[in-house]
Amino acid sequence: MTSTILALALALGGCSSGTLDSGSAAAAATQPGAVHPISGLPVIDLVVSSKTGAHNFRVEVASTPEQQARGLMFRTEMAPDEGMLFPERTPRQPAFWMKNTVIPLDIIYVGTDGRVLNIVHGQPYDLTPLPAAGLASGVLELNGGRAAELGIEPGDKVRWNLPNSGPAGGNPLGRAGEGR
């Protein structure tokens, strides 16, 4: 009987759609060295310090050109304290657009000093380039409206540590002075 129940449970698990709700995704990505269950990207802690306090996020890291090109395309949901980080090896003035992106996003450009340069608001499927206000060492994407809800503004400090590196403090390579 027990083996029959076990076999039934395994069979039903095999029929799963393979999608996780955002609560399950967030719970699965809370361990150090974690990967996001939907994207397979590494997940790290990121903190934005603003006038309203420290705001903690668990963010997926899109570090390769292929990962960055895909970004959050085709995703239909993201938990309130999740996001995606696009570290820049060499600071540049990027412009993001929303091709095949289903959910509205706040696109937060992080300068070489680790501070928010500017925040732009991406609308689903819009191909209009949304540029950084200067050289960026990283780009953070959050759910649309989340930055305003938390009081995140230009000048706020953004800190993260990339896997297998030291404190980034806005430096995507995680080593002080490198890549600036």
VEXDREN-2710 file (C-alpha; in Angstrom, 1 decimal):
% VEXDREN-2710
k/r/px/py/pz
1/MET/0.0/0.0/0.0
2/THR/2.8/2.4/1.0
3/SER/4.6/1.7/-2.3
4/THR/1.4/2.4/-4.2
5/ILE/0.9/5.7/-2.5
6/LEU/4.5/6.6/-3.1
7/ALA/4.2/5.7/-6.8
8/LEU/1.0/7.7/-7.1
9/ALA/2.7/10.7/-5.5
10/LEU/5.7/10.5/-7.9
11/ALA/3.4/10.2/-10.9
12/LEU/1.4/13.2/-9.9
13/GLY/4.6/15.2/-9.3
14/GLY/5.7/14.3/-12.8
15/CYS/2.5/15.9/-14.2
16/SER/3.3/19.3/-12.6
17/SER/3.3/22.2/-15.0
18/GLY/6.8/23.1/-13.9
19/THR/5.9/26.6/-12.8
20/LEU/6.2/27.9/-9.3
21/ASP/4.2/30.6/-7.8
22/SER/6.2/33.6/-6.6
23/GLY/6.0/32.6/-3.0
24/SER/7.5/29.2/-3.8
25/ALA/10.1/30.8/-6.0
26/ALA/11.1/33.2/-3.2
27/ALA/11.2/30.4/-0.6
28/ALA/13.4/28.2/-2.9
29/ALA/15.9/31.1/-3.4
30/THR/16.6/32.0/0.2
31/GLN/19.7/29.9/0.7
32/PRO/23.3/31.1/0.1
33/GLY/24.4/29.8/-3.3
34/ALA/20.8/29.5/-4.3
35/VAL/19.6/29.5/-7.9
36/HIS/16.2/30.8/-9.0
37/PRO/13.8/27.9/-9.7
38/ILE/12.4/29.5/-12.9
39/SER/15.5/31.1/-14.5
40/GLY/18.2/29.0/-13.0
41/LEU/20.2/32.1/-12.4
42/PRO/22.2/32.6/-9.1
43/VAL/20.3/34.5/-6.5
44/ILE/22.0/36.9/-4.1
45/ASP/21.1/39.5/-1.4
46/LEU/20.9/43.1/-2.4
47/VAL/20.3/46.1/-0.1
48/VAL/19.1/49.6/-1.1
49/SER/19.7/52.1/1.7
50/SER/17.4/55.1/1.4
51/LYS/15.9/57.8/3.7
52/THR/13.1/55.4/4.5
53/GLY/15.5/52.6/5.7
54/ALA/17.3/49.6/4.4
55/HIS/15.3/47.6/1.8
56/ASN/16.4/44.0/1.3
57/PHE/15.9/42.1/-1.9
58/ARG/16.7/38.6/-3.3
59/VAL/17.8/39.2/-6.9
60/GLU/18.7/37.0/-9.8
61/VAL/22.1/37.8/-11.3
62/ALA/22.1/38.0/-15.1
63/SER/25.8/38.2/-15.8
64/THR/26.4/36.8/-19.3
65/PRO/25.3/38.6/-22.5
66/GLU/22.8/35.8/-23.1
67/GLN/21.3/36.1/-19.6
68/GLN/21.1/39.8/-19.9
69/ALA/19.5/39.7/-23.3
70/ARG/16.7/37.5/-21.9
71/GLY/16.3/39.3/-18.6
72/LEU/12.8/39.1/-17.3
73/MET/11.2/38.4/-20.7
74/PHE/8.1/36.2/-20.7
75/ARG/7.9/36.2/-16.8
76/THR/4.4/36.8/-15.6
77/GLU/5.1/37.5/-11.9
78/MET/7.8/38.4/-9.4
79/ALA/7.5/38.5/-5.6
80/PRO/7.6/42.0/-4.1
81/ASP/11.1/41.6/-2.7
82/GLU/12.6/39.9/-5.7
83/GLY/14.4/41.5/-8.7
84/MET/17.1/41.0/-11.3
85/LEU/20.6/42.5/-11.3
86/PHE/22.5/43.2/-14.5
87/PRO/26.1/43.8/-13.4
88/GLU/28.3/45.7/-15.9
89/ARG/32.0/44.5/-16.1
90/THR/32.9/47.8/-17.7
91/PRO/30.7/50.8/-16.7
92/ARG/28.7/52.1/-19.6
93/GLN/25.6/54.2/-20.3
94/PRO/23.0/51.5/-21.0
95/ALA/19.4/51.8/-22.2
96/PHE/16.9/49.1/-21.5
97/TRP/13.6/48.4/-23.2
98/MET/10.7/46.0/-22.5
99/LYS/10.7/43.6/-25.5
100/ASN/8.6/40.5/-24.6
101/THR/8.5/41.7/-20.9
102/VAL/5.0/41.0/-19.5
103/ILE/5.2/42.8/-16.2
104/PRO/5.8/46.5/-15.6
105/LEU/9.3/47.2/-14.1
106/ASP/11.2/49.8/-12.3
107/ILE/14.6/49.9/-14.0
108/ILE/17.1/51.3/-11.5
109/TYR/20.5/52.4/-12.9
110/VAL/23.3/52.1/-10.4
111/GLY/26.3/54.4/-10.9
112/THR/30.0/53.6/-10.4
113/ASP/29.8/55.0/-6.9
114/GLY/27.1/52.4/-5.9
115/ARG/24.4/55.0/-5.8
116/VAL/21.1/55.1/-7.8
117/LEU/21.6/57.3/-10.9
118/ASN/18.0/57.3/-12.1
119/ILE/14.9/55.2/-12.1
120/VAL/12.8/54.7/-15.3
121/HIS/9.5/52.9/-15.6
122/GLY/9.2/50.2/-18.2
123/GLN/5.8/49.3/-19.5
124/PRO/5.1/45.8/-20.9
125/TYR/6.2/45.2/-24.5
126/ASP/7.4/48.8/-25.0
127/LEU/10.4/49.0/-27.3
128/THR/11.3/52.6/-26.3
129/PRO/14.9/52.8/-25.0
130/LEU/15.0/53.9/-21.4
131/PRO/18.5/55.2/-20.8
132/ALA/20.7/55.6/-17.7
133/ALA/21.5/59.2/-16.7
134/GLY/25.3/58.4/-16.7
135/LEU/27.8/55.6/-16.5
136/ALA/26.2/52.5/-14.7
137/SER/28.0/49.7/-13.0
138/GLY/24.8/47.8/-12.7
139/VAL/21.1/47.8/-13.4
140/LEU/18.4/46.6/-11.0
141/GLU/14.9/45.6/-12.1
142/LEU/12.1/45.5/-9.6
143/ASN/8.3/45.2/-10.0
144/GLY/6.8/48.4/-11.4
145/GLY/6.0/51.0/-8.7
146/ARG/8.1/49.2/-6.0
147/ALA/10.8/51.9/-5.9
148/ALA/8.2/54.6/-5.2
149/GLU/6.4/52.5/-2.7
150/LEU/9.6/52.0/-0.7
151/GLY/10.8/55.6/-1.2
152/ILE/13.9/54.6/-3.3
153/GLU/15.3/57.6/-5.1
154/PRO/18.4/58.8/-7.0
155/GLY/21.3/59.0/-4.7
156/ASP/20.3/56.0/-2.5
157/LYS/23.1/53.5/-1.9
158/VAL/22.9/50.0/-3.5
159/ARG/25.0/47.1/-2.2
160/TRP/25.5/43.5/-3.3
161/ASN/28.0/40.7/-3.3
162/LEU/28.4/38.6/-6.4
163/PRO/29.0/34.8/-5.9
164/ASN/32.7/34.0/-5.4
165/SER/33.7/37.6/-4.8
166/GLY/33.9/40.2/-2.1
167/PRO/31.7/43.2/-1.3
168/ALA/30.5/45.0/-4.4
169/GLY/29.1/48.2/-3.0
170/GLY/27.9/48.9/-6.5
171/ASN/31.0/47.4/-8.2
172/PRO/29.7/44.5/-10.2
173/LEU/33.1/42.7/-10.1
174/GLY/33.0/42.6/-6.3
175/ARG/36.6/43.8/-5.8
176/ALA/37.2/47.4/-4.8
177/GLY/38.4/49.7/-7.5
178/GLU/38.3/47.1/-10.3
179/GLY/36.2/47.9/-13.3
180/ARG/35.7/51.5/-12.5
END
